[in-house]
Each structure stands twice: as C-alpha cells, then as structure tokens.
Amino acid sequence: MRKITAEIAVVGAGPAGLCAALEARLAGADVVLIDENRLPGGQLFKQIHKFFGSKEHRAGVRGFAIGQELLAQVSDSGARVLLDSLVYGIQPDKSMGLLTAGENCLLLAEKIIIASGAKENYTPFPGSTLPGVMGAGAAQTMINVNRVLPGARVVMVGSGNVGLIVSYQLLQAGAEVVAVVEGAPRIGGYGVHAGKLRRAGVPFYLGHTISRAYGDDGVRHVEIARLDERWNPVPGSEFTLDADTICLAVGLNPMTELVWMAGCQFDYIPALGGHVPLHDRNMETTVRGLYVAGDVTGVEEASSAMEEGKLAGVAAAEALGYLDARAAKEKKAEIEARLNRLRSGLFGEKRREAKETQLAAMQRARESEKEVV
Amino acid sequence: MPEGVVYTGIPSREELAACPGIPTEARMARGRVAVIECVQEIPCNPCESACRFGAIEIGEQLTALPRLDGEKCTGCGLCVALCPGLAITIVDKSFSATESTVDFPFEYLPLPGEGDTVDACSRAGETVCPARVVAVKKSPAYAGTAVVSIRVPTAFADEVRTMRRLPRREEDI
C-alpha cells in the first residue's frame, strides 16, 4: 500500500482546515491538506453574502472572496493539497486510510487536525420524501455553485441565519420565497437578515409548521398549520400555499465520524448541535496529537471556524517545535481575543457559554486521566 | 402580532426611536445623512471602518450598536454598500421643497436605470408611492452591492427603504 506521510495532516479544506493548514505551514511544518470534494473551500464558495465581524475577521468581504484569498495563500505556502480524496478511517495508532486518485493509501502524520465541518438536520413530515424537498444548504449549493435554480416558488422552514440568508439568495437567484415558516414564536437569526426578506415582501409565519406537502410528481402544495404553545398543530388552522420547493433550515450537526473512530471523548451540548468532541484551548482532543477545528467542534459560523483553524494550526506547529512557547502564546492570545469578540452579544453569548462548558468538560477529562495514571 | 424586529423582521417605532444610529429630524432636513437602522447587538463593525469621517462609532465592544455623529456624517454613502445587514440608507430631506431622496442598497438584477419610475417600498415590502431613480451607483469599493437613489415626496421619506424588484429579463439569467 502506498504510504503518504506528513508532519501535520489536515482533514477537510473548508474555512477551518484552510486556516489550520496555512498557519502550520507558515510556521514551517510539512503539511498535507485533504478534502473529499473536487474543489476546496468547504461552504465558503457558496457564501455570496458579506461577512459580519470586524476587519480582522474579514467583515464586509463576501465569503467566496475570502475563500479565493485563502486558497491562494495556501497554495503559495507550499502545503500539499489532495482533493477528491477521502480519509475513510483512523486506527487507534492514528494511522489513517486514505483514498486518493483511485488508490487506497496509508496516511501517517505526527499531528492530525480534523476540520470535517457539519451536516444539515432533517425534519420529517408527510410528503417530506417528495422531489422538491431539500436542505437549505443543498439549495444554496445549487444556486451559488452550480447555478441551477431548484424551483420557482420556495417555502423555507426555519428562520435561523441559514434559513434567512438562503431565502435572500434564492430571491437574488430569481425564485420567489412564498413563506418563511418558523415553529418558535420569534425569528431565530439576525433581524437585519429578516429585514431584507421583509422589504422584498416575503411573509413570515412564526409559531407555524409544515403539516404536509403534496403533489403528483413532486411538491406542488404545502399545507401549513399554526402551533399552540406546546408546539402541537391547532386543528382547523391549516392553510395551503402553492410551492414547488421546500427548503429545510432546521439546524446542523457536527460531522464527527472520524473523531469518534479515533476514540476521542465527547459531550452532548445541544447549543453546539449535539455530540461534540472535547478539546482544550489548543483545540487538542482527549487523544494526544489529534486536534479539531471548525463546525466539527460545535456548530458556529465561518468566521469562528477560521479562528479555530488558526488556533489548531499554531498549536500543532508549536507541539512539533516550529514555534517557541512565547511566539505561540502570543499568537494564540490574539486568536482567542478575536474569537471572544465573535462570541458575544445577543446571539454569540450562548455559544460562548456552550464552548466554556465544553472546555470545562475537557479539563475534567484530563484531570481524571491523571488520576488513573 | 407583537411588534419588534424579532417578531416581524422590522424594527418597531420604539426600537428606532432608541436606536443611536438615527440622525435627528433637523439633521435630515439639512441634507444627506446616514440612517443606520441597526437595533440588535451583533458582532459587526464594517460601517465604523468604512467611514472616513469618523461619524460612526462602535468602539472596542464589537456588539455595541453603531452611534452616528450627524455633524461629522457627509452622507457619502460608503457605509450603505458595506453594511452586511443592508441596514443603512442615506436620506436627504433638503432635495427640493417637496421631495427627499433615499439611497438604499440593492442586490437584485436587473438594476433600474437613471430616470426610471419604480415602486418605492416600505420596510414591510409594501408599495408606498411611485419614485424616480436619481442615480444607480456601482463602485469596486462597494464590493458588488449597488446603491440606488430615488426621490419621493418628503412625507414618505421615513417610510420608504427600498424599491420593488424588477422582473427578470432573459439576459440577466
């Protein structure tokens, strides 16, 4: 079996993986960056909106433009990039199985950074298997990457930022969004994103749910019902909208398969999307030498993922001796400060608290490990 | 339905009244000025960095609401294009004896042409009145967002925040 070796292997070339690879390579480490897709960038290239945050987080720059810059920096850095390549397994000795260029290879690295991202949640309802029902992320890929409009009249389920942003982008792509349906009594995402939709005449149905979708050959009609305060549909409250597409924006959950396989310890933190690997402030998991970054550590957003990636890249390079303790400490302090600025305010505070819970659980795991020794 | 941005996507009258980004009536009457309808504490400050005149202040706390200094604001409009939330307009109530202009970000194709008549719309997307397009500004500095300026009767200047999207033409697809 062909052997591929590197000092640091980064799995996943989205915002977190790109930043991790770049930081580690710039510090001098030999880095291989692997992604199962034919194009790197993860979800960055479908983010056609301008990012929030501040200048240091590339605020005001559209996501795909950030992706283009990062890619150029990574390829200039001399990091090896393997695309269309799948890390399908990891052994207790941390050796990995890699399929690349049609060949089954053994991947060996002193440090591993897993930045595998997240996947969309699904919600079942009568008719939810009809053609025309899809994740909001899938619709976003269709319009912004593949330039295919999934339908003419869309019902969006979920009013978090993903639901709001993808609704806006569907309007920009030429579809009509006939409703944003949200079970909660309030809009989940940023008011300014909702405001764009309201100005475009999109109606919001808060405290409502899809009760069923029907049509002969795909979605043609969508029945919506009001929910009572216990989230039960109110009989007789149903009304029907004509639509050919239903987009589900009902949250994301971390893609943790590799991390589970590696034997890392987890915690269940709903605010971060479910089961998340424990990690310390260096992004190192309970398995020494295995780091995580981005949505796989808990679902947040691209700006935080980039910062976590940098953190993991710096820490892994430091562990290999490419950065002295002082230089690494300085870099990490800067990154943490930027992360904290993102995890603040009305929407960020909950994430900051959840990440603190995760770090505290890690602390306990490390302490009990010491006791065993 | 209860009022307020989390229930409607539209800042309520009270939220706007308490918003530090809204200039005074007197300032709007004097000429072009930014109207920053940012009422939620989100970590974001491109408006502050965009302003060359130091008229928008957020400060160290990234989630603080932007505070407008109406005396420093020249109404140049760079912040209109750079706000990721598309929450800023430029209002000029001195445009004529009866009319005001409203400049707003517009990210839909096709763009209107100068001199066209369009439907001026409210924060809720309702048609308020017909309006004449005064200018359509596109600049590399705007990073892909066009800024459309329309003139409306001054009585509607606080209500109009956008225009109705135009039907798509074959060549835009």
Interface residues (C-beta under 8 A of the other chain):
Chain A: H49 K50 F51 F52 G53 S54 K55 A59 G60 V61 R62 A65 L171 Q172 G174 P185 R186 I187 Y190 G191 V192 H193 A194 G195 K196 L197 R198 R199 A200 G201 V202 F204 L206 R341 L342 R343 S344 G345 L346 F347 G348
Chain B: M1 V5 V6 Y7 T8 G9 I10 P11 E37 C38 V39 Q40 E41 I42 P43 C44 N45 P46 S49 A50 Q61 L62 T63 L82 C83 P84 G85 L86 A87 E107 Y108 L109 C121 S122 R123 A124 G125 E126 A143 G144 T145 R161 T162 R164 R165 R168 D172 I173
